[in-house]
């Protein structure tokens, strides 16, 4: 994972895919403590980016439903 894109520049699908790769690497082990911590931190940021995307999608759905109900 050299020069990863900032999380805010990734689509939901890109962030989710990279998060899955981070989890696989952490589960596989064999990384140094420093690398494991860096992976964990990247994973936390990716998970937060995914959650923001999902929250935004939920807000759009709720707005569309409110408009349809009016």
C-alpha angles and dihedrals in degrees: 000000000000117000097352117204117255109267093242090061094056125091117235090257093050092048092047092049093049090046089055089051091050091051091049092051092048092048092048091057123196094116126118120256090253093051091046091053091049090050091048092051092048089049091052091052092047092049090051091050090051091049091051090052092049092047090051091050091049091051091052091050092048091049091050091049091049090051092048092049094050 
